[in-house]
């Protein structure tokens, strides 16, 4: 009976539908509001978690930085303020996590409520200049905890000399190339509409664009715009204690979710024993379904 149930009902699509239903129901409960930091702004976060592979898989690779020469897969998960996991996906350790941020944000419609602000927190691996641009254009404020923040460049519309001549203590490093943004503005909007309407996944689009970023004017324009958003964020991050504390608090929640996941996903030495990505997604989907059901 269990075998037939798993084969007929535990598909990737069914699991995501079940997870969405639990998330939608839980967010409607009054107790969910008690976890909110701001009543008019929702906070979410995402982070990766490495899982050892007991079989060979194209979706796994060696991660010398963290796990010597063993083969691992990276499960990238998204949680809200109540530590509900509303999206997860299995990627390789060599994939840039930032590429998959928009996939998680776009997935569940219940988080796109009207008249509510949205701030999403990541670590350094979850942010790029292009992702700053894309999230802000979709109405989500990207708030990462960036490593070596003091070494990052600041950008402005005018040249650095303009601000130095005015006697500014804090001056930008470079100026924004507004001409390329203007030339590609319509294409940027088309790409954002494609992502919002789920005509194509954001990860596939950004992976394709970034693979030849220097030759692609659209990606260059998205990066230029993202440098402006990133510069504004860096200044706010330095200036606002509450923002730094809020980012740390929400990232701690996704870390607790990862610890919770280890408690649920305890069998087979916490190793993924499936070769195909689709099977891996089902296994992780079952784990997320159990976690959300417990919550």
N, C-alpha and C positions, 0 to 999 in steps of 0.2 A: 504493500500500500504506500509506504514511504517512497519507494523507488518510483512508482507510477506518478505520485503527487509531484515529486521533484522534476520529473521529465515533462509532465504536461502543464504544470502551473508555475514552476519556478523559473520562468524565462526572465531575461533582462528587462523587457518591456513591462511585464506584470509586476516585477519587484519595484521598479521605479514608480509605477502607478500606485502601488500600495504605500510606498514611502511618502509620496506626495499627499496621499489621503490622510495619513497620520499627522504629517506636518501641518496641513491645512486645518484639520480638526483641533490640534493642540494650540495653534496660534489664536483660535477663536475663544479659547478658555480664558476666563478672567485671571487665573493665576499666572498665565504667561506674561501679562502686563507687569507683574511684580519684578520680573527680571530685566526690564528695560531700563537703560541708563537715562535716555531722553524719551519722553512720550511722543515727540514729533519726529524722532529720527531713529531708525533701526540700525543696529550694529551687527555685522557678521564678520567672520574671519575664515581663513583657509590655510592649510599647511599639509605637507607631505609626511607620510609614515612608511618606512621601509619594511618589507616583508620578505623573508627568505623564500626561495623557490626550491622545492624538492624534486622538480622535473625541469628539463630543458624547455625554454620558451623564447620565442622571438621578442616577447614583450618584457624581457628581463635582461639585465646586463650586470657586469661586475662593477661594484662601487668601491674603488680602491681607497677613497677618502674616508669612508666610514666602516667598511666591512671587509677589508682585506681583499681576498680573491673569490669570495662566494658570490653567487648570482642572486640578485634581488630585484623585486618590482617595487615601485613607489605608488602608494595609494594616496591620492590627493583628495582631501575631504573638506567640506564647507559646513560650518556650524553657525547658529545664531546665538543670541544672548542666553537662551535657555538650554544651550548645548544640544539642540536638535540638529542632526546631520541632514541637511536638505539636498546634498549632492555629493557624489564621490565618483572617481574614475581611476582606473589603473593605468599608469604610465611607466616608462623606463626611468631608471635613476639619472640617465644622461639628458632626458627631456627637461627643458626649462619650464619650471612650474608656472611662471607668469603667462605662458602661452595658453594655459587652460583656465585662467581666472574668469574670463568672460563666459565660458561654457557653464560654469557653476552658477554665475549670477543670472544668466538668462533662463536657466532651466525651469525654475518653479515660479509660476505666475503669481502665487499668493504673496510673494515678497515685493511685487511691483504694485503696491497700493498707491492710490492717488493722494496727493498733498502730503506725502511723507518723505523725508529725506532719508538717504541711505549712505552709510559709511562702511566700507569694507577694509579690513585690516589683514596684512600679510607680513611675512618676514622679507628679508632682502631678496630671496629667490622668487618671490611672487610679484615683483615690480620691475618694469622697464619703462623707458620714456614713452614708447608706443602704447603701453597699457595705461599709463596716466592719461594719455589723450583719449583712448577709447572709452574708459570708464566714465570720465567726466562728460564726454559727449552723450553718453547714455543716461546721465543724471546720477551717477554713483561716485561718491568721493573716495578715491583710493588713499588709504592711510597706512603705509607700510612702516615697519621698523627697519630702517636702513643702516647697514653696517658701515662704519667709517664715514659717517654723515659729513663731518667737517671737511673731507676731501672732495666732496661733490661740487660741481660747478653750478653757478647761478647764471640765469639767462634773463635778458630784458629786451625791450623793443629797440632801444637806442644803444649806441656803442658805449663801452665801458668808460671811454674818455669823457663822454657827456656828463656822467655822474661824478667823475673825479673833479671836473672843472667846477661843478656846483658845490663841491666840498662835502659830498656824501661820505660818511664813515664806512658804510657797507656798500660795495660796488659789485656789479655783475662781472663774470669772467668773459662772457661773449654775448653777442647780440643774436636775436632770433632772425632767421631768414624768412621774412614775411612773404616774399615774392613766391616762393615755392608752395606755401600754404594757400595763397590766393589762387594759384594756377590749378591746384589739385582739390580745391574745396568741394566742388560738386562730386568728385569721385570719393572723397572722404565720407560725405553724407550718404552716398549710395551704398558704401560698404557698411556703414552703421545701420542703415535700414535693413540690409540683407541679414545682418547678425540679429537684429531685434525681431525680425519676422521669422527667424530660424530657417531661412532658406538654405543656409550653410552654417557649419559650426565655426565659431570664432577661432578655435585652435587650428583648424585646417587652413583658414585664410591667412592667419598670421604666420603660420609655419611656412607657407608658400612664399609670402612676401619677404620674410626675414632671411630666407635662404639665398636671396640675391639682393639684399637690402641696398647696397651701394649703387646698383644699376636701376633700382625701382623708384621713380619719383613719388609714387603714392606713399610708399613706406617712409621715405625721407620726409615728406610733408607731415605725416602722422607723428614722426619722431620730433620734428621741430615744434609742433603744437604741444606735444607732451613735455618738452623741456620747459615750456612756460608754466604749465600746470605743476610740474615737479618743483620748479623754483618757488612758486607760491607756497606749496606744501612745506618745503624745507624751512622757509621763513616762519610759517605758522608753527611748525613743530618745535623750533627753537624758542619761540615766543610764548607758547601756550602750554603751561604745565598740565592742564586738564586733558589736552589732546595726547600728550605723552603718556599720561596715566591710563587714559581710555584705551589706547593702542596696546599697552602692556597687559591690561586687564583682559581684553578680548582675545589676545594671543594666548594668554594663560588658559582661557576656556577651551581653545582648540587643542592645547596640550593635554588638558584633562580629558577631553574627548578621545584622544589617542590612547591615554591610559585605560579609559573605559573600554575601548575597542580591544585592547590586549586581554582584558578580563573576559570579554565575550568570545573572542576568537582564540580560544585556548587549546583546541585540539591539534594534533599532529605537530607539536612543538611550534605552533603559530606559523607554520609554513604553508604556502599556497601550493597545492599539489595538482594544479591544472595547467595544461600546456597552452590552450588557446585563450586569447584575450576575452572572448565572449564568455567562456567558462569562468575566468577570473572575475569578470564583472558580476556574474551571478553569485559567486561565493562572497564577494565583498558586499553585494546588495543584500544578501541574507543577513550578514553581520549588522549592516546599518538598520535593517528592518527590526531586528531584535533590540538594538540599542534604543531606537525611537519608541518602540513598544514599551520598553522598561520605563523610559522617561514619562 
